[in-house]
Amino acid sequence: MTKAKVNNPEHMVVKCLEAGDGSGDSIIELPDKVLDAIGVKVGDQLSIEKVGDVILLKPIRDKASAK
């Protein structure tokens, strides 16, 4: 698993890895500490947004499960 640099609880730095399948895609492994901080688990969906030089990940919450 990728080690994350933690500057504060809401800002972490992780490393992009090559997918290794010849696609040219990158993979970002999110450490358990990051998943726990945003309340998600493996298999949950995240939205991704570029804000300036920052990539913002947010969990997609199903309205039914938010009740």
Gaussian input, Z-matrix of N, CA and C with variables (Angstrom, degrees):
# hf/3-21g

backbone

0 1
 N
 C     1     B1
 C     2     B2     1     A1
 N     3     B3     2     A2     1     D1
 C     4     B4     3     A3     2     D2
 C     5     B5     4     A4     3     D3
 N     6     B6     5     A5     4     D4
 C     7     B7     6     A6     5     D5
 C     8     B8     7     A7     6     D6
 N     9     B9     8     A8     7     D7
 C    10    B10     9     A9     8     D8
 C    11    B11    10    A10     9     D9
 N    12    B12    11    A11    10    D10
 C    13    B13    12    A12    11    D11
 C    14    B14    13    A13    12    D12
 N    15    B15    14    A14    13    D13
 C    16    B16    15    A15    14    D14
 C    17    B17    16    A16    15    D15
 N    18    B18    17    A17    16    D16
 C    19    B19    18    A18    17    D17
 C    20    B20    19    A19    18    D18
 N    21    B21    20    A20    19    D19
 C    22    B22    21    A21    20    D20
 C    23    B23    22    A22    21    D21
 N    24    B24    23    A23    22    D22
 C    25    B25    24    A24    23    D23
 C    26    B26    25    A25    24    D24
 N    27    B27    26    A26    25    D25
 C    28    B28    27    A27    26    D26
 C    29    B29    28    A28    27    D27
 N    30    B30    29    A29    28    D28
 C    31    B31    30    A30    29    D29
 C    32    B32    31    A31    30    D30
 N    33    B33    32    A32    31    D31
 C    34    B34    33    A33    32    D32
 C    35    B35    34    A34    33    D33
 N    36    B36    35    A35    34    D34
 C    37    B37    36    A36    35    D35
 C    38    B38    37    A37    36    D36
 N    39    B39    38    A38    37    D37
 C    40    B40    39    A39    38    D38
 C    41    B41    40    A40    39    D39
 N    42    B42    41    A41    40    D40
 C    43    B43    42    A42    41    D41
 C    44    B44    43    A43    42    D42
 N    45    B45    44    A44    43    D43
 C    46    B46    45    A45    44    D44
 C    47    B47    46    A46    45    D45
 N    48    B48    47    A47    46    D46
 C    49    B49    48    A48    47    D47
 C    50    B50    49    A49    48    D48
 N    51    B51    50    A50    49    D49
 C    52    B52    51    A51    50    D50
 C    53    B53    52    A52    51    D51
 N    54    B54    53    A53    52    D52
 C    55    B55    54    A54    53    D53
 C    56    B56    55    A55    54    D54
 N    57    B57    56    A56    55    D55
 C    58    B58    57    A57    56    D56
 C    59    B59    58    A58    57    D57
 N    60    B60    59    A59    58    D58
 C    61    B61    60    A60    59    D59
 C    62    B62    61    A61    60    D60
 N    63    B63    62    A62    61    D61
 C    64    B64    63    A63    62    D62
 C    65    B65    64    A64    63    D63
 N    66    B66    65    A65    64    D64
 C    67    B67    66    A66    65    D65
 C    68    B68    67    A67    66    D66
 N    69    B69    68    A68    67    D67
 C    70    B70    69    A69    68    D68
 C    71    B71    70    A70    69    D69
 N    72    B72    71    A71    70    D70
 C    73    B73    72    A72    71    D71
 C    74    B74    73    A73    72    D72
 N    75    B75    74    A74    73    D73
 C    76    B76    75    A75    74    D74
 C    77    B77    76    A76    75    D75
 N    78    B78    77    A77    76    D76
 C    79    B79    78    A78    77    D77
 C    80    B80    79    A79    78    D78
 N    81    B81    80    A80    79    D79
 C    82    B82    81    A81    80    D80
 C    83    B83    82    A82    81    D81
 N    84    B84    83    A83    82    D82
 C    85    B85    84    A84    83    D83
 C    86    B86    85    A85    84    D84
 N    87    B87    86    A86    85    D85
 C    88    B88    87    A87    86    D86
 C    89    B89    88    A88    87    D87
 N    90    B90    89    A89    88    D88
 C    91    B91    90    A90    89    D89
 C    92    B92    91    A91    90    D90
 N    93    B93    92    A92    91    D91
 C    94    B94    93    A93    92    D92
 C    95    B95    94    A94    93    D93
 N    96    B96    95    A95    94    D94
 C    97    B97    96    A96    95    D95
 C    98    B98    97    A97    96    D96
 N    99    B99    98    A98    97    D97
 C   100   B100    99    A99    98    D98
 C   101   B101   100   A100    99    D99
 N   102   B102   101   A101   100   D100
 C   103   B103   102   A102   101   D101
 C   104   B104   103   A103   102   D102
 N   105   B105   104   A104   103   D103
 C   106   B106   105   A105   104   D104
 C   107   B107   106   A106   105   D105
 N   108   B108   107   A107   106   D106
 C   109   B109   108   A108   107   D107
 C   110   B110   109   A109   108   D108
 N   111   B111   110   A110   109   D109
 C   112   B112   111   A111   110   D110
 C   113   B113   112   A112   111   D111
 N   114   B114   113   A113   112   D112
 C   115   B115   114   A114   113   D113
 C   116   B116   115   A115   114   D114
 N   117   B117   116   A116   115   D115
 C   118   B118   117   A117   116   D116
 C   119   B119   118   A118   117   D117
 N   120   B120   119   A119   118   D118
 C   121   B121   120   A120   119   D119
 C   122   B122   121   A121   120   D120
 N   123   B123   122   A122   121   D121
 C   124   B124   123   A123   122   D122
 C   125   B125   124   A124   123   D123
 N   126   B126   125   A125   124   D124
 C   127   B127   126   A126   125   D125
 C   128   B128   127   A127   126   D126
 N   129   B129   128   A128   127   D127
 C   130   B130   129   A129   128   D128
 C   131   B131   130   A130   129   D129
 N   132   B132   131   A131   130   D130
 C   133   B133   132   A132   131   D131
 C   134   B134   133   A133   132   D132
 N   135   B135   134   A134   133   D133
 C   136   B136   135   A135   134   D134
 C   137   B137   136   A136   135   D135
 N   138   B138   137   A137   136   D136
 C   139   B139   138   A138   137   D137
 C   140   B140   139   A139   138   D138
 N   141   B141   140   A140   139   D139
 C   142   B142   141   A141   140   D140
 C   143   B143   142   A142   141   D141
 N   144   B144   143   A143   142   D142
 C   145   B145   144   A144   143   D143
 C   146   B146   145   A145   144   D144
 N   147   B147   146   A146   145   D145
 C   148   B148   147   A147   146   D146
 C   149   B149   148   A148   147   D147
 N   150   B150   149   A149   148   D148
 C   151   B151   150   A150   149   D149
 C   152   B152   151   A151   150   D150
 N   153   B153   152   A152   151   D151
 C   154   B154   153   A153   152   D152
 C   155   B155   154   A154   153   D153
 N   156   B156   155   A155   154   D154
 C   157   B157   156   A156   155   D155
 C   158   B158   157   A157   156   D156
 N   159   B159   158   A158   157   D157
 C   160   B160   159   A159   158   D158
 C   161   B161   160   A160   159   D159
 N   162   B162   161   A161   160   D160
 C   163   B163   162   A162   161   D161
 C   164   B164   163   A163   162   D162
 N   165   B165   164   A164   163   D163
 C   166   B166   165   A165   164   D164
 C   167   B167   166   A166   165   D165
 N   168   B168   167   A167   166   D166
 C   169   B169   168   A168   167   D167
 C   170   B170   169   A169   168   D168
 N   171   B171   170   A170   169   D169
 C   172   B172   171   A171   170   D170
 C   173   B173   172   A172   171   D171
 N   174   B174   173   A173   172   D172
 C   175   B175   174   A174   173   D173
 C   176   B176   175   A175   174   D174
 N   177   B177   176   A176   175   D175
 C   178   B178   177   A177   176   D176
 C   179   B179   178   A178   177   D177
 N   180   B180   179   A179   178   D178
 C   181   B181   180   A180   179   D179
 C   182   B182   181   A181   180   D180
 N   183   B183   182   A182   181   D181
 C   184   B184   183   A183   182   D182
 C   185   B185   184   A184   183   D183
 N   186   B186   185   A185   184   D184
 C   187   B187   186   A186   185   D185
 C   188   B188   187   A187   186   D186
 N   189   B189   188   A188   187   D187
 C   190   B190   189   A189   188   D188
 C   191   B191   190   A190   189   D189
 N   192   B192   191   A191   190   D190
 C   193   B193   192   A192   191   D191
 C   194   B194   193   A193   192   D192
 N   195   B195   194   A194   193   D193
 C   196   B196   195   A195   194   D194
 C   197   B197   196   A196   195   D195
 N   198   B198   197   A197   196   D196
 C   199   B199   198   A198   197   D197
 C   200   B200   199   A199   198   D198

   B1=1.4462
   B2=1.5156
   B3=1.3228
   B4=1.4582
   B5=1.5186
   B6=1.3195
   B7=1.4584
   B8=1.5166
   B9=1.3184
   B10=1.4565
   B11=1.5230
   B12=1.3358
   B13=1.4471
   B14=1.5172
   B15=1.3062
   B16=1.4555
   B17=1.5226
   B18=1.3455
   B19=1.4625
   B20=1.5208
   B21=1.2972
   B22=1.4544
   B23=1.5183
   B24=1.3196
   B25=1.4703
   B26=1.5255
   B27=1.3246
   B28=1.4589
   B29=1.5177
   B30=1.3164
   B31=1.4681
   B32=1.5156
   B33=1.3138
   B34=1.4497
   B35=1.5146
   B36=1.3125
   B37=1.4566
   B38=1.5255
   B39=1.3379
   B40=1.4555
   B41=1.5210
   B42=1.3073
   B43=1.4599
   B44=1.5241
   B45=1.3415
   B46=1.4650
   B47=1.5249
   B48=1.3300
   B49=1.4525
   B50=1.5220
   B51=1.3224
   B52=1.4619
   B53=1.5167
   B54=1.3321
   B55=1.4628
   B56=1.5287
   B57=1.3331
   B58=1.4514
   B59=1.5131
   B60=1.3483
   B61=1.4643
   B62=1.5296
   B63=1.3542
   B64=1.4542
   B65=1.5208
   B66=1.3301
   B67=1.4737
   B68=1.5214
   B69=1.3318
   B70=1.4634
   B71=1.5247
   B72=1.3327
   B73=1.4620
   B74=1.5261
   B75=1.3306
   B76=1.4581
   B77=1.5222
   B78=1.3014
   B79=1.4626
   B80=1.5178
   B81=1.3180
   B82=1.4614
   B83=1.5202
   B84=1.3211
   B85=1.4625
   B86=1.5173
   B87=1.3171
   B88=1.4527
   B89=1.5287
   B90=1.3175
   B91=1.4660
   B92=1.5240
   B93=1.3369
   B94=1.4605
   B95=1.5237
   B96=1.3254
   B97=1.4650
   B98=1.5327
   B99=1.3267
   B100=1.4687
   B101=1.5238
   B102=1.3247
   B103=1.4654
   B104=1.5232
   B105=1.3220
   B106=1.4660
   B107=1.5274
   B108=1.3371
   B109=1.4645
   B110=1.5237
   B111=1.3463
   B112=1.4731
   B113=1.5203
   B114=1.3220
   B115=1.4547
   B116=1.5156
   B117=1.3344
   B118=1.4628
   B119=1.5223
   B120=1.3360
   B121=1.4638
   B122=1.5288
   B123=1.3033
   B124=1.4589
   B125=1.5283
   B126=1.3166
   B127=1.4569
   B128=1.5196
   B129=1.3536
   B130=1.4608
   B131=1.5224
   B132=1.3301
   B133=1.4647
   B134=1.5192
   B135=1.3454
   B136=1.4580
   B137=1.5130
   B138=1.3281
   B139=1.4566
   B140=1.5246
   B141=1.3188
   B142=1.4596
   B143=1.5239
   B144=1.3273
   B145=1.4600
   B146=1.5254
   B147=1.3189
   B148=1.4572
   B149=1.5222
   B150=1.3198
   B151=1.4560
   B152=1.5257
   B153=1.3285
   B154=1.4659
   B155=1.5117
   B156=1.3283
   B157=1.4666
   B158=1.5306
   B159=1.3216
   B160=1.4631
   B161=1.5227
   B162=1.3285
   B163=1.4639
   B164=1.5198
   B165=1.3241
   B166=1.4566
   B167=1.5215
   B168=1.3242
   B169=1.4623
   B170=1.5208
   B171=1.3345
   B172=1.4552
   B173=1.5183
   B174=1.3326
   B175=1.4680
   B176=1.5217
   B177=1.3267
   B178=1.4514
   B179=1.5241
   B180=1.3054
   B181=1.4631
   B182=1.5245
   B183=1.3176
   B184=1.4501
   B185=1.5287
   B186=1.3403
   B187=1.4651
   B188=1.5109
   B189=1.3167
   B190=1.4591
   B191=1.5243
   B192=1.3304
   B193=1.4634
   B194=1.5189
   B195=1.3360
   B196=1.4602
   B197=1.5269
   B198=1.3354
   B199=1.4670
   B200=1.5177
   A1=109.17
   A2=116.55
   A3=122.98
   A4=110.20
   A5=116.85
   A6=120.13
   A7=108.03
   A8=116.47
   A9=121.84
   A10=109.10
   A11=116.48
   A12=121.33
   A13=106.21
   A14=117.11
   A15=120.06
   A16=108.65
   A17=115.54
   A18=120.54
   A19=110.52
   A20=117.33
   A21=124.64
   A22=105.90
   A23=118.53
   A24=119.14
   A25=115.03
   A26=118.49
   A27=120.31
   A28=113.58
   A29=118.32
   A30=121.85
   A31=109.08
   A32=116.30
   A33=121.19
   A34=109.50
   A35=116.12
   A36=122.07
   A37=107.71
   A38=116.54
   A39=121.70
   A40=108.72
   A41=117.54
   A42=122.76
   A43=110.46
   A44=116.57
   A45=121.57
   A46=108.56
   A47=115.58
   A48=121.86
   A49=108.90
   A50=117.22
   A51=120.61
   A52=109.70
   A53=116.18
   A54=120.25
   A55=111.06
   A56=116.66
   A57=120.61
   A58=114.73
   A59=116.10
   A60=119.31
   A61=112.58
   A62=116.29
   A63=120.55
   A64=113.93
   A65=117.42
   A66=120.81
   A67=112.98
   A68=116.86
   A69=120.11
   A70=112.12
   A71=116.41
   A72=120.87
   A73=110.18
   A74=114.54
   A75=121.44
   A76=109.24
   A77=114.76
   A78=122.03
   A79=107.28
   A80=115.43
   A81=120.56
   A82=106.62
   A83=115.93
   A84=120.49
   A85=107.76
   A86=116.34
   A87=120.71
   A88=108.81
   A89=116.78
   A90=119.81
   A91=110.96
   A92=116.08
   A93=121.59
   A94=111.46
   A95=116.90
   A96=121.33
   A97=110.54
   A98=117.22
   A99=121.42
   A100=109.85
   A101=117.10
   A102=120.95
   A103=110.72
   A104=116.72
   A105=120.94
   A106=111.35
   A107=116.69
   A108=121.16
   A109=112.51
   A110=116.94
   A111=118.65
   A112=111.90
   A113=116.20
   A114=120.98
   A115=115.37
   A116=116.37
   A117=119.99
   A118=109.92
   A119=114.29
   A120=120.46
   A121=108.34
   A122=117.03
   A123=121.75
   A124=108.44
   A125=116.70
   A126=122.42
   A127=113.56
   A128=118.15
   A129=120.58
   A130=109.80
   A131=115.63
   A132=120.48
   A133=110.29
   A134=114.90
   A135=122.18
   A136=109.56
   A137=116.39
   A138=119.55
   A139=106.16
   A140=116.11
   A141=120.86
   A142=107.82
   A143=115.59
   A144=121.16
   A145=108.77
   A146=116.70
   A147=121.43
   A148=107.43
   A149=116.92
   A150=123.02
   A151=106.62
   A152=116.05
   A153=119.61
   A154=109.04
   A155=116.83
   A156=121.90
   A157=112.00
   A158=116.36
   A159=121.52
   A160=109.76
   A161=116.46
   A162=121.59
   A163=106.37
   A164=115.28
   A165=122.07
   A166=109.57
   A167=116.38
   A168=122.01
   A169=108.59
   A170=116.23
   A171=120.97
   A172=108.52
   A173=116.77
   A174=118.88
   A175=110.23
   A176=115.81
   A177=121.16
   A178=106.01
   A179=115.51
   A180=120.89
   A181=109.08
   A182=115.78
   A183=121.88
   A184=108.09
   A185=117.53
   A186=120.15
   A187=111.83
   A188=118.37
   A189=122.19
   A190=111.33
   A191=117.08
   A192=119.93
   A193=111.88
   A194=118.42
   A195=121.71
   A196=111.56
   A197=117.68
   A198=121.11
   A199=111.55
   D1=146.80
   D2=178.98
   D3=-70.25
   D4=136.25
   D5=173.67
   D6=-83.33
   D7=136.63
   D8=-180.00
   D9=-102.97
   D10=138.27
   D11=170.55
   D12=-84.14
   D13=127.21
   D14=-178.78
   D15=-109.93
   D16=111.61
   D17=176.74
   D18=-89.67
   D19=-34.46
   D20=172.16
   D21=-158.41
   D22=171.04
   D23=-174.66
   D24=-60.34
   D25=-20.31
   D26=-177.07
   D27=-109.19
   D28=2.59
   D29=-179.06
   D30=-131.13
   D31=115.67
   D32=179.85
   D33=-133.21
   D34=148.52
   D35=179.13
   D36=-112.96
   D37=125.25
   D38=176.46
   D39=-124.49
   D40=166.89
   D41=-176.02
   D42=-106.20
   D43=136.09
   D44=173.58
   D45=-75.47
   D46=137.42
   D47=178.40
   D48=-118.61
   D49=150.56
   D50=174.51
   D51=-72.06
   D52=140.70
   D53=179.70
   D54=-64.43
   D55=-29.42
   D56=177.71
   D57=79.19
   D58=10.76
   D59=-178.95
   D60=-110.43
   D61=11.19
   D62=178.93
   D63=80.49
   D64=2.61
   D65=-177.48
   D66=-80.75
   D67=-19.03
   D68=-174.56
   D69=83.33
   D70=0.36
   D71=179.32
   D72=-74.72
   D73=157.76
   D74=174.47
   D75=-112.86
   D76=153.70
   D77=177.04
   D78=-121.80
   D79=137.88
   D80=173.30
   D81=-118.06
   D82=113.60
   D83=176.85
   D84=-81.83
   D85=128.20
   D86=178.37
   D87=-100.25
   D88=117.31
   D89=-179.95
   D90=-61.35
   D91=156.13
   D92=179.25
   D93=-52.91
   D94=-36.31
   D95=-179.92
   D96=-60.18
   D97=-37.95
   D98=178.64
   D99=-70.85
   D100=-46.94
   D101=179.33
   D102=-58.86
   D103=-44.54
   D104=178.96
   D105=-62.63
   D106=-40.08
   D107=-177.33
   D108=-63.11
   D109=-30.70
   D110=-179.84
   D111=-107.01
   D112=6.29
   D113=173.77
   D114=68.94
   D115=40.57
   D116=177.55
   D117=-125.73
   D118=165.47
   D119=176.85
   D120=-132.23
   D121=168.81
   D122=178.89
   D123=-55.46
   D124=131.10
   D125=179.97
   D126=101.98
   D127=-19.05
   D128=176.64
   D129=-70.21
   D130=156.05
   D131=178.97
   D132=-93.76
   D133=142.43
   D134=177.00
   D135=-124.35
   D136=144.07
   D137=169.62
   D138=-91.05
   D139=151.39
   D140=-179.95
   D141=-128.50
   D142=133.85
   D143=-177.02
   D144=-139.58
   D145=137.61
   D146=175.99
   D147=-95.41
   D148=121.44
   D149=178.45
   D150=-123.48
   D151=101.10
   D152=-174.19
   D153=63.69
   D154=-123.41
   D155=178.71
   D156=-98.70
   D157=15.20
   D158=-175.91
   D159=-112.64
   D160=140.71
   D161=172.16
   D162=-103.04
   D163=121.77
   D164=-176.37
   D165=-105.61
   D166=123.41
   D167=177.47
   D168=-108.00
   D169=133.07
   D170=177.05
   D171=-134.43
   D172=139.17
   D173=176.72
   D174=-67.64
   D175=142.81
   D176=174.66
   D177=-93.45
   D178=114.67
   D179=-176.91
   D180=-97.71
   D181=125.07
   D182=174.42
   D183=-72.21
   D184=129.56
   D185=-177.86
   D186=-55.94
   D187=-35.09
   D188=-179.70
   D189=-65.34
   D190=-37.42
   D191=-177.92
   D192=-83.06
   D193=-13.66
   D194=-179.85
   D195=-79.29
   D196=-11.92
   D197=-177.35
   D198=-78.55

